[in-house]
Amino acid sequence: MTSSPQHEDFTPHLHKLFRFEGHHHPLRLAQIDVSDLPHSPELTHKPFTLVFHGPRQGVMPEGFYAAEVEDGPRFDLYVIPIHTRAPDRQDYQAVFN
């Protein structure tokens, strides 16, 4: 993608697998959180966060990755592993301000 992604770009891919370049395990897009903050005139879109679920083993390091959706497009995402209470998975987020 060449322009800034919008949360609507990810809606059709909710619950699909994303394969991240250089990482062995795919991550599932589990959630799209759209900010409820009042719209600021300098913003051209609503801020949002993507939450991915992945396996507990082989945690993917924080970084910028090319990600391909199963049967879908490619996105460039900065992904960060986040604190995960579930014992059977590791969660990640990509934030778009």
ABEGO torsion letter per residue (X at the ends): XABBBBAAAAAAABGBBBBBBGBABBBBBABBBBBABBBBAABABBBBBBBBBBBABGBBBBEBBBBBBBGBBBBBBBBBBBBBABAABBBBBBBBX
